[in-house]
Amino acid sequence: MFRLQTPLPERYATADPDALEAMIASARAELGPRLFILGHHYQRDDVMRWADARGDSFQLSRLAQQRTDADYIVFCGVHFMAESADILTGDHQQVILPDLNAGCSMADMADLESVEEAWEALGRIVDTDRIVPITYMNSAAALKAFVGRHGGAVCTSTNARAVLEWALGQGRYSDAGPQGDQVLFFPDQHLGRNTGHAMGFTEADMRVWNPHLELGGLEDADVKDTTFLLWKGHCSVHQRFRPAHVEAFRATHPNGLVVTHPECAHDVCELADAVGSTDFIVRYIDEAPTGSTIAVGTEINLVHRLDAETPEKTVVSLDPVICPCSTMSRIDQQHLAWVLENLVDGRVVNRITVDDDTAHWARVALQRMLDIA
């Protein structure tokens, strides 16, 4: 998705770290409780130090929703996260993204037009009333609204299994309302696949939908016979981790532990000792025995922070070739100082807004998720 961030004034672009720190500290003090700064787990340390709260994307949006005294929510994350915060917060609150170019490559792999085209194509083969669309939290507000309108729900990496069980009428969700025979899951194929396997399904129950090919690159029989239609999308960071990384780590650290994010490929997750969300990874390392060496399959800023905060343990990246989230890294102290000083001067720059209709249906999808999970 194309977004345009205007170049920063030279005052910020050329400022040294000490000057930037002074600008940010002064602006924070001036704005006081009217300002609430959110820092996603993957954020760089020089920005995270200014966060009033840190966590995963939906958790942070919920915290912003609770801070009704804050007029300005500065989200140090990426675009879809700021959208979610705008959907959940009050009309008097304004959500700001310090750099508009801080997007998410995975979220951009599924757009509303492509999903609507896929839905129309599926409708020519099967009854779409029996397909439940599920979108990962890492998606644009327009896609959250799409699943809201079509009887689906949003999911996070924590509650994906509960949402998919609801969608397919399984277990304790079997009487929870009208579910379907199939799921269209987007934008991350790996979270969908890993969750499907955890539910007892196999590769035979899954097909990848490639939005760039006619009928997703599938035959009619594929569409009719599968349970999981997985959108061909992925996280550019998590796709880097490979089975060879796990094997190399275990060869060097026979007693070491491996924990990965479910956005990693299934063959990697199969080899891990544990798989879970960013919050799960944080808890897993906190609860690991003293002296443990733990390889983590997720973004490097979080890995480094966990290592620094648990000196009695050794926490390393599963991939020794460090790969930060390049779009998240666009948020820096220069942009943070710029937006905060503008707020002090009474100007709101880089505000993220979601139109009322989209916000309504996105809230419907989010509420379904909360009701399920």
C-alpha positions as YAML, in Angstrom:
chain: A
units: angstrom
residues:
- id: 1
  name: MET
  ca: [0.00, 0.00, 0.00]
- id: 2
  name: PHE
  ca: [1.38, 3.40, -0.96]
- id: 3
  name: ARG
  ca: [1.71, 5.99, 1.77]
- id: 4
  name: LEU
  ca: [3.61, 9.24, 1.69]
- id: 5
  name: GLN
  ca: [5.57, 10.56, 4.65]
- id: 6
  name: THR
  ca: [6.74, 14.12, 4.14]
- id: 7
  name: PRO
  ca: [10.46, 14.70, 4.73]
- id: 8
  name: LEU
  ca: [11.29, 15.84, 8.25]
- id: 9
  name: PRO
  ca: [12.44, 19.41, 8.84]
- id: 10
  name: GLU
  ca: [16.21, 19.66, 9.14]
- id: 11
  name: ARG
  ca: [15.89, 20.47, 12.85]
- id: 12
  name: TYR
  ca: [14.89, 16.84, 13.45]
- id: 13
  name: ALA
  ca: [16.64, 15.08, 10.58]
- id: 14
  name: THR
  ca: [20.09, 16.29, 11.63]
- id: 15
  name: ALA
  ca: [19.63, 16.37, 15.41]
- id: 16
  name: ASP
  ca: [22.00, 14.28, 17.50]
- id: 17
  name: PRO
  ca: [20.64, 11.76, 20.05]
- id: 18
  name: ASP
  ca: [21.07, 14.12, 23.01]
- id: 19
  name: ALA
  ca: [19.10, 16.87, 21.29]
- id: 20
  name: LEU
  ca: [16.34, 14.45, 20.30]
- id: 21
  name: GLU
  ca: [16.08, 13.12, 23.83]
- id: 22
  name: ALA
  ca: [15.75, 16.66, 25.16]
- id: 23
  name: MET
  ca: [13.00, 17.47, 22.62]
- id: 24
  name: ILE
  ca: [11.02, 14.33, 23.43]
- id: 25
  name: ALA
  ca: [11.39, 14.67, 27.20]
- id: 26
  name: SER
  ca: [10.31, 18.30, 27.13]
- id: 27
  name: ALA
  ca: [7.29, 17.62, 24.91]
- id: 28
  name: ARG
  ca: [6.19, 14.66, 27.04]
- id: 29
  name: ALA
  ca: [6.35, 16.78, 30.16]
- id: 30
  name: GLU
  ca: [4.40, 19.59, 28.49]
- id: 31
  name: LEU
  ca: [1.64, 17.28, 27.24]
- id: 32
  name: GLY
  ca: [1.38, 15.32, 30.48]
- id: 33
  name: PRO
  ca: [-1.53, 12.87, 30.81]
- id: 34
  name: ARG
  ca: [-3.04, 14.09, 27.54]
- id: 35
  name: LEU
  ca: [-0.38, 11.98, 25.80]
- id: 36
  name: PHE
  ca: [-0.18, 8.16, 25.78]
- id: 37
  name: ILE
  ca: [2.72, 6.57, 23.87]
- id: 38
  name: LEU
  ca: [2.42, 2.93, 22.81]
- id: 39
  name: GLY
  ca: [5.44, 0.77, 21.91]
- id: 40
  name: HIS
  ca: [5.07, -2.53, 20.08]
- id: 41
  name: HIS
  ca: [7.33, -5.41, 21.17]
- id: 42
  name: TYR
  ca: [9.32, -5.15, 17.93]
- id: 43
  name: GLN
  ca: [10.11, -1.48, 18.36]
- id: 44
  name: ARG
  ca: [13.72, -0.32, 18.54]
- id: 45
  name: ASP
  ca: [15.05, 0.40, 22.04]
- id: 46
  name: ASP
  ca: [15.73, 4.12, 21.56]
- id: 47
  name: VAL
  ca: [12.02, 4.58, 20.84]
- id: 48
  name: MET
  ca: [10.69, 1.97, 23.27]
- id: 49
  name: ARG
  ca: [12.29, 3.83, 26.18]
- id: 50
  name: TRP
  ca: [9.64, 6.55, 25.74]
- id: 51
  name: ALA
  ca: [6.65, 4.18, 25.69]
- id: 52
  name: ASP
  ca: [4.05, 4.40, 28.45]
- id: 53
  name: ALA
  ca: [2.98, 0.86, 27.59]
- id: 54
  name: ARG
  ca: [4.49, -1.93, 25.54]
- id: 55
  name: GLY
  ca: [3.00, -5.13, 24.18]
- id: 56
  name: ASP
  ca: [1.46, -6.66, 21.08]
- id: 57
  name: SER
  ca: [-0.77, -4.70, 18.73]
- id: 58
  name: PHE
  ca: [-4.26, -5.53, 20.02]
- id: 59
  name: GLN
  ca: [-3.22, -5.40, 23.66]
- id: 60
  name: LEU
  ca: [-1.89, -1.89, 23.11]
- id: 61
  name: SER
  ca: [-5.08, -0.79, 21.36]
- id: 62
  name: ARG
  ca: [-7.13, -2.07, 24.29]
- id: 63
  name: LEU
  ca: [-4.91, -0.12, 26.69]
- id: 64
  name: ALA
  ca: [-5.42, 3.02, 24.61]
- id: 65
  name: GLN
  ca: [-9.18, 2.43, 24.75]
- id: 66
  name: GLN
  ca: [-8.98, 2.40, 28.55]
- id: 67
  name: ARG
  ca: [-6.98, 5.63, 28.74]
- id: 68
  name: THR
  ca: [-9.93, 7.95, 28.17]
- id: 69
  name: ASP
  ca: [-8.02, 10.86, 29.71]
- id: 70
  name: ALA
  ca: [-5.46, 10.77, 26.89]
- id: 71
  name: ASP
  ca: [-6.29, 13.03, 23.95]
- id: 72
  name: TYR
  ca: [-3.33, 11.87, 21.87]
- id: 73
  name: ILE
  ca: [-2.39, 8.23, 21.27]
- id: 74
  name: VAL
  ca: [1.04, 8.04, 19.64]
- id: 75
  name: PHE
  ca: [1.42, 4.48, 18.33]
- id: 76
  name: CYS
  ca: [5.03, 3.45, 17.82]
- id: 77
  name: GLY
  ca: [4.16, 0.51, 15.64]
- id: 78
  name: VAL
  ca: [2.85, 0.14, 12.10]
- id: 79
  name: HIS
  ca: [-0.16, 1.36, 10.16]
- id: 80
  name: PHE
  ca: [-2.68, -1.41, 10.83]
- id: 81
  name: MET
  ca: [-1.98, -1.13, 14.57]
- id: 82
  name: ALA
  ca: [-2.78, 2.58, 14.57]
- id: 83
  name: GLU
  ca: [-5.99, 1.83, 12.66]
- id: 84
  name: SER
  ca: [-7.06, -0.67, 15.32]
- id: 85
  name: ALA
  ca: [-6.37, 1.91, 18.01]
- id: 86
  name: ASP
  ca: [-8.50, 4.47, 16.16]
- id: 87
  name: ILE
  ca: [-11.34, 1.94, 15.84]
- id: 88
  name: LEU
  ca: [-11.37, 1.24, 19.57]
- id: 89
  name: THR
  ca: [-10.66, 4.65, 21.08]
- id: 90
  name: GLY
  ca: [-13.14, 7.44, 21.70]
- id: 91
  name: ASP
  ca: [-14.12, 10.26, 19.35]
- id: 92
  name: HIS
  ca: [-12.19, 12.76, 21.46]
- id: 93
  name: GLN
  ca: [-8.95, 10.80, 21.03]
- id: 94
  name: GLN
  ca: [-6.61, 11.17, 18.09]
- id: 95
  name: VAL
  ca: [-4.25, 8.38, 17.02]
- id: 96
  name: ILE
  ca: [-0.91, 9.33, 15.52]
- id: 97
  name: LEU
  ca: [1.65, 7.22, 13.66]
- id: 98
  name: PRO
  ca: [5.07, 8.94, 13.78]
- id: 99
  name: ASP
  ca: [6.04, 7.78, 10.27]
- id: 100
  name: LEU
  ca: [3.34, 7.04, 7.69]
- id: 101
  name: ASN
  ca: [5.74, 4.74, 5.86]
- id: 102
  name: ALA
  ca: [5.71, 2.35, 8.81]
- id: 103
  name: GLY
  ca: [3.50, -0.26, 7.18]
- id: 104
  name: CYS
  ca: [3.43, -4.05, 7.36]
- id: 105
  name: SER
  ca: [4.44, -6.08, 4.32]
- id: 106
  name: MET
  ca: [2.26, -8.99, 5.45]
- id: 107
  name: ALA
  ca: [-0.81, -6.80, 5.93]
- id: 108
  name: ASP
  ca: [-0.25, -5.29, 2.49]
- id: 109
  name: MET
  ca: [-0.31, -8.77, 0.89]
- id: 110
  name: ALA
  ca: [-4.10, -8.83, 1.27]
- id: 111
  name: ASP
  ca: [-6.13, -5.78, 0.24]
- id: 112
  name: LEU
  ca: [-9.87, -5.30, 0.10]
- id: 113
  name: GLU
  ca: [-10.12, -5.46, -3.69]
- id: 114
  name: SER
  ca: [-8.22, -8.77, -3.86]
- id: 115
  name: VAL
  ca: [-10.27, -10.31, -1.06]
- id: 116
  name: GLU
  ca: [-13.54, -9.22, -2.65]
- id: 117
  name: GLU
  ca: [-12.39, -10.70, -5.97]
- id: 118
  name: ALA
  ca: [-11.51, -13.96, -4.22]
- id: 119
  name: TRP
  ca: [-14.91, -14.04, -2.50]
- id: 120
  name: GLU
  ca: [-16.69, -13.51, -5.82]
- id: 121
  name: ALA
  ca: [-14.62, -16.23, -7.49]
- id: 122
  name: LEU
  ca: [-15.31, -18.66, -4.65]
- id: 123
  name: GLY
  ca: [-19.02, -17.90, -4.94]
- id: 124
  name: ARG
  ca: [-19.03, -19.30, -8.46]
- id: 125
  name: ILE
  ca: [-17.77, -22.66, -7.14]
- id: 126
  name: VAL
  ca: [-19.19, -23.09, -3.65]
- id: 127
  name: ASP
  ca: [-21.79, -21.54, -1.37]
- id: 128
  name: THR
  ca: [-20.00, -18.66, 0.35]
- id: 129
  name: ASP
  ca: [-22.60, -18.80, 3.12]
- id: 130
  name: ARG
  ca: [-20.68, -21.91, 4.23]
- id: 131
  name: ILE
  ca: [-17.28, -20.14, 4.13]
- id: 132
  name: VAL
  ca: [-16.25, -18.17, 7.21]
- id: 133
  name: PRO
  ca: [-13.71, -15.40, 6.49]
- id: 134
  name: ILE
  ca: [-11.13, -14.93, 9.22]
- id: 135
  name: THR
  ca: [-8.56, -12.16, 9.17]
- id: 136
  name: TYR
  ca: [-5.47, -11.99, 11.31]
- id: 137
  name: MET
  ca: [-5.12, -8.88, 13.44]
- id: 138
  name: ASN
  ca: [-2.21, -7.95, 11.15]
- id: 139
  name: SER
  ca: [-4.51, -6.62, 8.45]
- id: 140
  name: ALA
  ca: [-6.03, -3.36, 7.32]
- id: 141
  name: ALA
  ca: [-9.22, -2.02, 8.89]
- id: 142
  name: ALA
  ca: [-11.02, -2.58, 5.57]
- id: 143
  name: LEU
  ca: [-10.39, -6.33, 5.84]
- id: 144
  name: LYS
  ca: [-11.56, -6.43, 9.43]
- id: 145
  name: ALA
  ca: [-14.74, -4.73, 8.20]
- id: 146
  name: PHE
  ca: [-15.05, -7.27, 5.36]
- id: 147
  name: VAL
  ca: [-15.09, -10.22, 7.74]
- id: 148
  name: GLY
  ca: [-17.48, -8.33, 10.01]
- id: 149
  name: ARG
  ca: [-19.95, -7.90, 7.15]
- id: 150
  name: HIS
  ca: [-19.63, -11.53, 6.06]
- id: 151
  name: GLY
  ca: [-20.11, -13.24, 9.40]
- id: 152
  name: GLY
  ca: [-16.46, -13.79, 10.17]
- id: 153
  name: ALA
  ca: [-14.09, -12.62, 12.86]
- id: 154
  name: VAL
  ca: [-10.63, -11.28, 13.56]
- id: 155
  name: CYS
  ca: [-8.05, -13.42, 15.35]
- id: 156
  name: THR
  ca: [-4.73, -12.87, 17.05]
- id: 157
  name: SER
  ca: [-1.84, -15.33, 17.18]
- id: 158
  name: THR
  ca: [-2.96, -16.10, 20.73]
- id: 159
  name: ASN
  ca: [-6.60, -16.90, 20.02]
- id: 160
  name: ALA
  ca: [-6.40, -18.14, 16.42]
- id: 161
  name: ARG
  ca: [-7.29, -21.70, 17.45]
- id: 162
  name: ALA
  ca: [-10.35, -20.62, 19.41]
- id: 163
  name: VAL
  ca: [-11.56, -18.48, 16.51]
- id: 164
  name: LEU
  ca: [-11.00, -21.23, 13.93]
- id: 165
  name: GLU
  ca: [-12.74, -23.80, 16.13]
- id: 166
  name: TRP
  ca: [-15.67, -21.40, 16.34]
- id: 167
  name: ALA
  ca: [-15.63, -20.90, 12.56]
- id: 168
  name: LEU
  ca: [-15.81, -24.67, 11.97]
- id: 169
  name: GLY
  ca: [-18.20, -25.39, 14.83]
- id: 170
  name: GLN
  ca: [-15.75, -27.53, 16.77]
- id: 171
  name: GLY
  ca: [-15.60, -28.48, 20.44]
- id: 172
  name: ARG
  ca: [-17.06, -26.02, 22.90]
- id: 173
  name: TYR
  ca: [-17.80, -23.65, 20.01]
- id: 174
  name: SER
  ca: [-20.07, -26.12, 18.21]
- id: 175
  name: ASP
  ca: [-23.22, -24.37, 19.45]
- id: 176
  name: ALA
  ca: [-21.85, -20.83, 19.34]
- id: 177
  name: GLY
  ca: [-23.73, -19.73, 16.23]
- id: 178
  name: PRO
  ca: [-23.80, -20.25, 12.47]
- id: 179
  name: GLN
  ca: [-20.44, -21.59, 11.36]
- id: 180
  name: GLY
  ca: [-19.29, -23.08, 8.10]
- id: 181
  name: ASP
  ca: [-17.57, -25.96, 6.37]
- id: 182
  name: GLN
  ca: [-14.62, -23.91, 5.15]
- id: 183
  name: VAL
  ca: [-12.46, -21.01, 6.26]
- id: 184
  name: LEU
  ca: [-10.85, -18.32, 4.13]
- id: 185
  name: PHE
  ca: [-7.91, -17.22, 6.27]
- id: 186
  name: PHE
  ca: [-5.82, -14.14, 5.48]
- id: 187
  name: PRO
  ca: [-3.31, -12.60, 5.19]
- id: 188
  name: ASP
  ca: [-0.79, -15.00, 6.82]
- id: 189
  name: GLN
  ca: [-0.82, -18.57, 5.52]
- id: 190
  name: HIS
  ca: [1.60, -19.79, 8.20]
- id: 191
  name: LEU
  ca: [-0.53, -18.85, 11.20]
- id: 192
  name: GLY
  ca: [-3.50, -20.51, 9.51]
- id: 193
  name: ARG
  ca: [-1.53, -23.66, 8.67]
- id: 194
  name: ASN
  ca: [0.09, -23.99, 12.09]
- id: 195
  name: THR
  ca: [-3.24, -23.52, 13.82]
- id: 196
  name: GLY
  ca: [-4.96, -26.00, 11.52]
- id: 197
  name: HIS
  ca: [-2.33, -28.64, 12.31]
- id: 198
  name: ALA
  ca: [-2.73, -27.96, 16.04]
- id: 199
  name: MET
  ca: [-6.46, -28.64, 15.59]
- id: 200
  name: GLY
  ca: [-5.74, -32.04, 14.05]
- id: 201
  name: PHE
  ca: [-6.03, -31.16, 10.37]
- id: 202
  name: THR
  ca: [-3.38, -32.10, 7.80]
- id: 203
  name: GLU
  ca: [-1.95, -30.62, 4.62]
- id: 204
  name: ALA
  ca: [-4.62, -32.55, 2.72]
- id: 205
  name: ASP
  ca: [-7.20, -30.24, 4.33]
- id: 206
  name: MET
  ca: [-5.42, -27.08, 3.22]
- id: 207
  name: ARG
  ca: [-4.89, -25.17, -0.01]
- id: 208
  name: VAL
  ca: [-2.99, -21.93, -0.61]
- id: 209
  name: TRP
  ca: [-4.95, -19.18, -2.36]
- id: 210
  name: ASN
  ca: [-2.69, -17.10, -4.59]
- id: 211
  name: PRO
  ca: [-4.51, -13.81, -5.25]
- id: 212
  name: HIS
  ca: [-2.41, -13.17, -8.35]
- id: 213
  name: LEU
  ca: [-3.72, -16.26, -10.15]
- id: 214
  name: GLU
  ca: [-7.15, -17.13, -11.52]
- id: 215
  name: LEU
  ca: [-9.22, -18.92, -8.85]
- id: 216
  name: GLY
  ca: [-6.23, -18.56, -6.56]
- id: 217
  name: GLY
  ca: [-4.24, -20.98, -8.72]
- id: 218
  name: LEU
  ca: [-6.61, -23.81, -7.75]
- id: 219
  name: GLU
  ca: [-8.91, -26.21, -9.56]
- id: 220
  name: ASP
  ca: [-12.63, -26.32, -8.81]
- id: 221
  name: ALA
  ca: [-12.16, -29.63, -6.98]
- id: 222
  name: ASP
  ca: [-9.50, -28.10, -4.72]
- id: 223
  name: VAL
  ca: [-11.87, -25.34, -3.70]
- id: 224
  name: LYS
  ca: [-14.72, -27.74, -3.03]
- id: 225
  name: ASP
  ca: [-12.74, -30.34, -1.11]
- id: 226
  name: THR
  ca: [-10.57, -28.26, 1.21]
- id: 227
  name: THR
  ca: [-11.32, -26.96, 4.71]
- id: 228
  name: PHE
  ca: [-8.68, -24.22, 4.93]
- id: 229
  name: LEU
  ca: [-8.16, -21.73, 2.11]
- id: 230
  name: LEU
  ca: [-4.95, -20.01, 3.20]
- id: 231
  name: TRP
  ca: [-4.07, -16.69, 1.63]
- id: 232
  name: LYS
  ca: [-0.60, -16.59, 0.10]
- id: 233
  name: GLY
  ca: [0.87, -14.11, 2.55]
- id: 234
  name: HIS
  ca: [3.70, -14.15, 5.06]
- id: 235
  name: CYS
  ca: [5.79, -12.09, 7.44]
- id: 236
  name: SER
  ca: [9.10, -11.08, 5.87]
- id: 237
  name: VAL
  ca: [10.89, -11.57, 9.20]
- id: 238
  name: HIS
  ca: [9.39, -14.87, 10.33]
- id: 239
  name: GLN
  ca: [9.72, -16.55, 6.93]
- id: 240
  name: ARG
  ca: [13.51, -16.29, 7.27]
- id: 241
  name: PHE
  ca: [13.66, -18.95, 9.97]
- id: 242
  name: ARG
  ca: [14.34, -22.41, 8.56]
- id: 243
  name: PRO
  ca: [14.72, -25.97, 9.94]
- id: 244
  name: ALA
  ca: [18.47, -25.71, 9.34]
- id: 245
  name: HIS
  ca: [18.60, -22.90, 11.93]
- id: 246
  name: VAL
  ca: [16.99, -25.16, 14.54]
- id: 247
  name: GLU
  ca: [19.34, -28.02, 13.69]
- id: 248
  name: ALA
  ca: [22.41, -25.78, 13.91]
- id: 249
  name: PHE
  ca: [21.32, -24.37, 17.27]
- id: 250
  name: ARG
  ca: [20.65, -27.83, 18.73]
- id: 251
  name: ALA
  ca: [24.03, -29.08, 17.48]
- id: 252
  name: THR
  ca: [25.74, -26.28, 19.41]
- id: 253
  name: HIS
  ca: [23.37, -26.26, 22.41]
- id: 254
  name: PRO
  ca: [22.03, -29.82, 22.94]
- id: 255
  name: ASN
  ca: [20.14, -28.73, 26.05]
- id: 256
  name: GLY
  ca: [18.98, -25.45, 24.58]
- id: 257
  name: LEU
  ca: [15.36, -24.44, 24.08]
- id: 258
  name: VAL
  ca: [13.71, -23.20, 20.89]
- id: 259
  name: VAL
  ca: [10.59, -21.04, 20.87]
- id: 260
  name: THR
  ca: [9.08, -19.67, 17.67]
- id: 261
  name: HIS
  ca: [6.24, -17.43, 16.59]
- id: 262
  name: PRO
  ca: [3.36, -19.13, 14.69]
- id: 263
  name: GLU
  ca: [4.04, -16.85, 11.73]
- id: 264
  name: CYS
  ca: [7.06, -19.09, 11.08]
- id: 265
  name: ALA
  ca: [6.74, -21.92, 8.56]
- id: 266
  name: HIS
  ca: [5.21, -25.14, 9.82]
- id: 267
  name: ASP
  ca: [8.39, -27.20, 9.34]
- id: 268
  name: VAL
  ca: [10.17, -24.79, 11.70]
- id: 269
  name: CYS
  ca: [7.40, -24.79, 14.30]
- id: 270
  name: GLU
  ca: [7.34, -28.59, 14.27]
- id: 271
  name: LEU
  ca: [10.94, -28.62, 15.49]
- id: 272
  name: ALA
  ca: [10.46, -26.00, 18.21]
- id: 273
  name: ASP
  ca: [9.97, -26.74, 21.90]
- id: 274
  name: ALA
  ca: [7.20, -24.16, 22.05]
- id: 275
  name: VAL
  ca: [5.25, -21.96, 19.65]
- id: 276
  name: GLY
  ca: [3.32, -18.85, 20.56]
- id: 277
  name: SER
  ca: [2.63, -15.14, 20.25]
- id: 278
  name: THR
  ca: [5.02, -12.38, 21.24]
- id: 279
  name: ASP
  ca: [3.45, -12.26, 24.71]
- id: 280
  name: PHE
  ca: [3.76, -16.04, 24.94]
- id: 281
  name: ILE
  ca: [7.44, -15.80, 24.02]
- id: 282
  name: VAL
  ca: [8.00, -13.17, 26.71]
- id: 283
  name: ARG
  ca: [6.36, -15.41, 29.33]
- id: 284
  name: TYR
  ca: [8.16, -18.53, 28.08]
- id: 285
  name: ILE
  ca: [11.56, -16.92, 28.55]
- id: 286
  name: ASP
  ca: [10.58, -15.47, 31.91]
- id: 287
  name: GLU
  ca: [9.54, -18.94, 33.12]
- id: 288
  name: ALA
  ca: [12.51, -20.84, 31.62]
- id: 289
  name: PRO
  ca: [14.98, -22.25, 34.16]
- id: 290
  name: THR
  ca: [17.89, -20.08, 35.23]
- id: 291
  name: GLY
  ca: [20.91, -20.78, 33.07]
- id: 292
  name: SER
  ca: [18.85, -21.69, 30.00]
- id: 293
  name: THR
  ca: [20.02, -20.90, 26.50]
- id: 294
  name: ILE
  ca: [17.00, -20.09, 24.37]
- id: 295
  name: ALA
  ca: [16.82, -19.49, 20.62]
- id: 296
  name: VAL
  ca: [13.88, -17.35, 19.59]
- id: 297
  name: GLY
  ca: [12.26, -17.30, 16.18]
- id: 298
  name: THR
  ca: [10.94, -13.74, 16.06]
- id: 299
  name: GLU
  ca: [12.00, -10.13, 15.46]
- id: 300
  name: ILE
  ca: [15.47, -9.20, 16.68]
- id: 301
  name: ASN
  ca: [14.60, -6.10, 18.75]
- id: 302
  name: LEU
  ca: [12.42, -8.22, 21.01]
- id: 303
  name: VAL
  ca: [15.08, -10.94, 21.17]
- id: 304
  name: HIS
  ca: [17.79, -8.46, 22.21]
- id: 305
  name: ARG
  ca: [15.48, -6.89, 24.79]
- id: 306
  name: LEU
  ca: [14.63, -10.25, 26.32]
- id: 307
  name: ASP
  ca: [18.30, -11.14, 26.54]
- id: 308
  name: ALA
  ca: [19.11, -7.83, 28.25]
- id: 309
  name: GLU
  ca: [16.22, -8.18, 30.70]
- id: 310
  name: THR
  ca: [17.02, -11.77, 31.70]
- id: 311
  name: PRO
  ca: [20.77, -11.71, 32.51]
- id: 312
  name: GLU
  ca: [20.54, -15.12, 34.19]
- id: 313
  name: LYS
  ca: [19.62, -16.66, 30.82]
- id: 314
  name: THR
  ca: [21.06, -16.48, 27.32]
- id: 315
  name: VAL
  ca: [18.55, -15.46, 24.67]
- id: 316
  name: VAL
  ca: [19.64, -15.50, 21.03]
- id: 317
  name: SER
  ca: [18.04, -15.19, 17.61]
- id: 318
  name: LEU
  ca: [17.31, -18.50, 15.92]
- id: 319
  name: ASP
  ca: [18.71, -16.94, 12.74]
- id: 320
  name: PRO
  ca: [22.26, -15.69, 13.34]
- id: 321
  name: VAL
  ca: [21.87, -13.29, 10.40]
- id: 322
  name: ILE
  ca: [19.94, -10.60, 12.22]
- id: 323
  name: CYS
  ca: [16.77, -9.41, 10.48]
- id: 324
  name: PRO
  ca: [14.82, -6.51, 12.01]
- id: 325
  name: CYS
  ca: [11.33, -5.55, 10.93]
- id: 326
  name: SER
  ca: [12.34, -2.87, 8.45]
- id: 327
  name: THR
  ca: [8.97, -1.11, 8.42]
- id: 328
  name: MET
  ca: [8.69, -1.02, 12.22]
- id: 329
  name: SER
  ca: [12.20, 0.41, 12.31]
- id: 330
  name: ARG
  ca: [10.99, 3.45, 10.39]
- id: 331
  name: ILE
  ca: [9.71, 4.78, 13.69]
- id: 332
  name: ASP
  ca: [12.68, 6.59, 15.19]
- id: 333
  name: GLN
  ca: [13.39, 9.35, 17.68]
- id: 334
  name: GLN
  ca: [13.47, 11.94, 14.88]
- id: 335
  name: HIS
  ca: [9.87, 11.24, 13.90]
- id: 336
  name: LEU
  ca: [8.75, 10.88, 17.50]
- id: 337
  name: ALA
  ca: [10.23, 14.26, 18.42]
- id: 338
  name: TRP
  ca: [8.59, 15.82, 15.35]
- id: 339
  name: VAL
  ca: [5.06, 14.61, 16.14]
- id: 340
  name: LEU
  ca: [5.34, 15.48, 19.84]
- id: 341
  name: GLU
  ca: [6.62, 19.01, 19.30]
- id: 342
  name: ASN
  ca: [3.82, 19.58, 16.79]
- id: 343
  name: LEU
  ca: [1.32, 18.47, 19.43]
- id: 344
  name: VAL
  ca: [2.80, 20.93, 21.90]
- id: 345
  name: ASP
  ca: [2.27, 23.64, 19.26]
- id: 346
  name: GLY
  ca: [-1.35, 22.57, 18.75]
- id: 347
  name: ARG
  ca: [-0.85, 20.73, 15.45]
- id: 348
  name: VAL
  ca: [-1.78, 17.08, 14.93]
- id: 349
  name: VAL
  ca: [0.33, 15.51, 12.21]
- id: 350
  name: ASN
  ca: [0.11, 11.95, 10.83]
- id: 351
  name: ARG
  ca: [-3.29, 11.30, 12.33]
- id: 352
  name: ILE
  ca: [-4.69, 7.87, 11.44]
- id: 353
  name: THR
  ca: [-8.46, 7.72, 10.98]
- id: 354
  name: VAL
  ca: [-10.88, 5.00, 9.96]
- id: 355
  name: ASP
  ca: [-14.20, 6.02, 8.42]
- id: 356
  name: ASP
  ca: [-17.35, 5.35, 10.45]
- id: 357
  name: ASP
  ca: [-18.76, 2.51, 8.32]
- id: 358
  name: THR
  ca: [-15.46, 0.64, 8.18]
- id: 359
  name: ALA
  ca: [-14.92, 1.19, 11.89]
- id: 360
  name: HIS
  ca: [-18.42, -0.14, 12.69]
- id: 361
  name: TRP
  ca: [-17.99, -3.43, 10.84]
- id: 362
  name: ALA
  ca: [-14.43, -3.84, 12.06]
- id: 363
  name: ARG
  ca: [-15.72, -3.49, 15.63]
- id: 364
  name: VAL
  ca: [-18.31, -6.17, 14.85]
- id: 365
  name: ALA
  ca: [-15.53, -8.55, 13.79]
- id: 366
  name: LEU
  ca: [-13.38, -7.65, 16.79]
- id: 367
  name: GLN
  ca: [-16.29, -8.13, 19.17]
- id: 368
  name: ARG
  ca: [-16.98, -11.56, 17.71]
- id: 369
  name: MET
  ca: [-13.36, -12.43, 18.44]
- id: 370
  name: LEU
  ca: [-13.70, -11.21, 22.03]
- id: 371
  name: ASP
  ca: [-16.97, -13.10, 22.49]
- id: 372
  name: ILE
  ca: [-15.29, -16.29, 21.24]
- id: 373
  name: ALA
  ca: [-11.96, -16.01, 23.01]
...
